[in-house]
Amino acid sequence: MIIKRTKQKSGRYLRVAEIIKKAVSEVLLRNELPLNPNFQFPLSVVSIEMSSDLRIAYVYVNTHENLEKDEIINRLESCRKYLAKEVNQLITLKFVPKLIYRYDLTMEKYDQISKLLEITKVQNDLNNNEDK
């Protein structure tokens, strides 16, 4: 059996990720992006993952609109410079990381799990385990 060793995230990593998350969230909540048409609802920043050298920040976003994932990411990519400039004004770091936007799939995974749990075979197995 191979055990994969996970790196412990440093305090600096966590601080920088939280600073970036707050700044990006603030910019996206204002919903003043140079887009036509703009988002009806502000985007939510679900999480931030940083590269090991803290130069790249992967921003996981989610929305309540009925838009395709690719469309949301494409809209954010189209105003990348504006977002970087606004985030840069809100933070005081020596280097501002490059922001890469990704759609968060957590809600879809929850829906998938819920559907699996509603299958009759799974329900029967769960009921059999409770009887024992």
N, C-alpha and C positions, 0 to 999 in steps of 0.2 A: 504494500500500500504506500502510495506516495502522498506525503503531507506537504501541502503548499503553504509556505510561510508567508503570512501577510505582514506587510510593513505597518508599523504603528505610525499614525499620522502625528506629525509634530504640532506643537502649540502654535508655531508660526503659520503652518499650513492652515490650521483651523481658523486662526485670526484673519488671515488674508482672505480665505474663502468666505467668511462671514461678512467682512467689509465689502467685498465685491457683490455678494448677494444683496446686501442692504442697498447699495448704490444702484444696481441694475433694477431691483424691485421698485425703487423710488422713481426712476426714469420711466419704467413701463407703466406704473400706476398713473402717472400724469397723462398718459395716452396722447401725447403731443408729437407723435412721430411724423416725419415728413412723408406720409403715405396718402395715396388717394385710391380708394377710400380707406379711412382709418379703421382700426378695430372697434367694434361696437362695445365690447367689454375689455377692460384692461387685462393684460396677460399676467399670469402668476408665475413667479420664479419658484420652482419646487426645490431644486437643489443646485449646488455648484460643486464641480469636481475640478481640482487644480492639477496641473502637471507637476512632476517632482521638483522642477526648477522654478515653479510658480510663474512661468512666463505665459502659460496658456490656461484659460478658464473655460471649462465646458459648462454652459448655462442651460439647465433643463427647464423648459417652460411648458405651461399648460394653459388652456383657455376654456371658456364656457360656450364659445361660439361653435356653430356647426361648420367648421372649416376643415379642409384636408390638412394633414400634418405637413406635407410638402409646401403647401401654400403659406402656412404660418412661418415656416423657416425661411422660405424665399422672401417674404415680406421683411422679416427681420434682417436678412442678409442685404437687402436692398438699401437699408438705412444703417448699415454697420458703422460708417464714419460718424454719423450723428450720435449714435448710441455710445460709441467710444469716447467722443468729445464730452458728452454729458456725464458719463461715469467718471472720466478723468477730473472733471471739475468738482465732483463730490468726494473723491478719495485723496488721501495724502500718502501715497506710496512712492517709493523711488522709481519703480517700474510698474506701468499699468499693463496687466496681462492682456493678451489678445483674446477677445471674446468669441467663442464658437458656440452657436446656438443649436440645441437639439430639443426634439419634442419628448416630453416625459411620457413613458408608456405605463406608468404605475396603475392608473385607473383602468386601462384596458386589461391589464393582468388581473386586477381585482374582479372585473366582470367575468373574465374567463374562468377564474376559480369559482365564482358564485354559480355559474352555469354548470360546472362540473359537479358541484356539491348538490345540485338540484336533480341530477340524474337518478332515476329510481334504483338502479343497482347500487350506487353509492349510498343512497338513503337506507336501503336494506342492510348493507354492510354496517353502517353506523348504528342502526337499531339493533342488529345482532350483537355488536360489541357492547352496547349498553346493557343488554340482558345478562351478559356474563358477569 
